[in-house]
Amino acid sequence: LFLNFAVCMKYMKVDKPDTYSQQTLNSLGTEHTSDDLSVTVVDPDGTVRPVNVIVIMNEAFSDFSVLPEVETNRDTMPFIRSLTENTIKGYAYSSVFGGTTANSEYEFLTGNTTAFLPEGTVPFHLYVADGTPNLGAQMKALGYDTVFLHPYLASGWNRRAVYADFGFDTVLFQDDLTDTSLIREYISDQSDYESLIRLYEEKEKGQPLFLFNVTMQNHSGYDKPWHGLERTAELTGVLAGRFPTVDQYLSLIKQSDNAFQYLIDYFSQVEEPTMILLFGDHQPQVATSFYTKMLGGSEDTWDAATAQKRQAVPFVIWANYDIPEAEGVELSLNYLSALLAETANLPQTGYQQFLNELRQTVPVVNAVGFRDTDGTWVRRRSQLSAGAQAALKEYEMLQYNVIFDKTDAIADFFTLPTQEEAG
């Protein structure tokens, strides 16, 4: 306990950015004003907003086609690739690889990035307190019932305390679920989605629901017995038979694609406007030699662009009503909740408006590096264009303000003001 405390001490204090300025923060707060809470599902102008917003962060869900020269006997996500109508999809770049799932949860829910935090930091252990601004609290303020669902143990990553601090109404773990089925030793995505649907069916009709689901089926390791898992996909060509952990992983992803088709088929028949976001938290820690072969050498030889190939995970936003459609969108996980709010026509915080604007200047920000608007990948901010560097300095100031500045926090910038406050 003492050793763990001593190790954590070095992460407790983060230095204030050199450019930190209350004047700049106030200016940003004025430029990006949070929308107020006056919202209905269908506005008088005909704008439709979802009654149900379901977000699924799928454990280790990734697409190995982003790696060079990976050949398989079948496509492992044919359903997701087939989605085009009322769909936005592409790739998000995670800050973590092979584990530390909680950091992807944190970046998605808060809009903050671990790129500005000490290496090795787990914000769920250090930087979350009661009332920390996040998407769940925002949805609750908009009148949604908020549910967190994770079909595994409550002990992981301090989640029970974190989601209480995040203000979720209901927090459910493995022991709270019934009639579940396993693939290998984890609750399957199919069973997880059946639990999700039961929660939807139990709610009062018309009551807005926000459900954040972190799945478990595809968790490492990938040398486990194949109990309940059909061997449907495998490497072919020169890689055939060389990486059995990859073969098991590919078959798991095919099961995830099947389960997502089941979920979409169900909500396609639902009358209430519903939006579903699926994304992966990180790529899997399969055999290290698989990545060194696919990416042309050991990790210390990779350039910035090559390193990011191991950070890419798919995302898809789908709705059972008309929304703008797009393919090939690329961003980082810290931007994804702002994109979701924008796509759903929900009131946005000033922070989300800032992030949606920043994404046009620096499309990817993660702990591995950055991408400039011209597509250039770099590891250090100093390698970016002057405009991108200036925008990131503003981002770093805002993040420091919301996490660490307890005396001069920007009012109504990271949260939605009530109608009384807005008036």
Secondary structure, 3 states (H helix, E strand, C coil): CHHHHHHHHHHHCCCCCCCCCHHHHHHHHHHCCCCCCCCCCECCCCCECCCEEEEEEECCCCCHHHCCCCCECCCCCHHHHHCCCCEEEEEEECCCCCCCHHHHHHHHHHCCCHHHCCCCCCHHHHCCCCCCCCHHHHHHHCCCEEEEECCCCCCHHHHHHHHHHCCCCEEECHHHCCCCCEECCEECHHHHHHHHHHHHHHCCCCCCEEEEEECCCCCCCCCCCCCCCCCCCCECHHHCCCCHHHHHHHHHHHHHHHHHHHHHHHHHCCCCCEEEEEEECCCCCCCHHHHHHHCCCCHHHCCHHHHHHCCEEEEEEEECCCCCCEEEEEEEHHHHHHHHHHHCCCCCCHHHHHHHHHCCCCCEEECCEEECCCCCEECCHHHCCHHHHHHHHHHHHHHHHHHCCCCCCCCCCCCCCCHHHHC
